[in-house]
């Protein structure tokens, strides 16, 4: 199945959003129906509660990035949805309060890559029911800037790369201080970084200064300077933390805090300790790849692991019989090569399979 693609060339944010909303109206409606159910099942929010939070999120977005609030209004008009619903989709991480897995990241400086340029790869683990809800959105701004983002239909961005050479990947984290009052929705923050940042250092600075109410780690990959810039900013209400590559030039991140101030309040390792196993496997797999031989295929191969079982490996598959809200699967594998402003999307995880029935039979995971 082809990955849905939309190319926006409209000069005004509202027009851009309207075009996307009209083109993706069915997919947005499906995403809203699934998320409305997730908000209720996993966070105890009725649709009225969700719309109320959506209105609050829209105000917060308008204060942080007015142009993206206009874009969200346009998406709502184009798709025939309420603005509060589209705003709630854009704040889905904040409304769900990190109830999820979501992702393993490996990013490498040019000092170890075959090309001599930095590269980042991540798996995106999310709810199986949303497997058809994501897309590739290319945005050409009037001043010549371009942003390519892998995102869920109706959400202004998730992961991506810009023509300025800024690549962005992310993982959900969990912190004891997560919760109201609502901060900047992380998906909106990511889009603003891709839109505005002229280089990797500026992107890191922008992330570090954003007030957050839900924790995430955002990894910036950029070709600035010798070997490039690779850095994860761990965002939480406690303040930003920073993770840099090892001495070789390899950075690995999963779904728990590695640095302070977030580490002391981390909640993910208790709820989902597979995050530690995924981190360990990625480190060990990358250590076996010689310097100068690291490329996208080598990194993806290093992530082809089901250690920990179907829902717990880097390559994630739903556990047999898992209920709605707990059916985790790697929906996409994303590669960013910012020196060439390239983003490559692959459906499913590194193993390439949508389902692995052998987990139901108890076969050993590799």
Secondary structure, 3 states (H helix, E strand, C coil): CCCCEEEECCCCHHHHHHHHHHHCHHHHHHHHHHHHHHHHHHHCCCHHHHHHHHHHHHHHHHHHCHHHHHHHHHHHHHHCCCHHHHHHHHCHHHHHCCCCCCCEEEEECCCCECCCCCEEEEEEEEEHHHCCCEEEEEEECCCCCEEEEEEECCCCCCEEEECCCEEEEEEECCECCCCCCCCCCHHHHHHHHHHHCCCHHHHHHHHHCCCCCCCEEEEEEECCCCCCEEEEEEECCCCCEEEECCCCCEEEECCCCCCCCCHHHECHHHHCCHHHHHHHHHHHHHHCCCCCCECHHHHHHHCCCCCCCCCCCCCCCCCCCCCCCCCEEEEEEEEEEHHHCEEEEEECCCCCCCCCHHHCCCCCCC
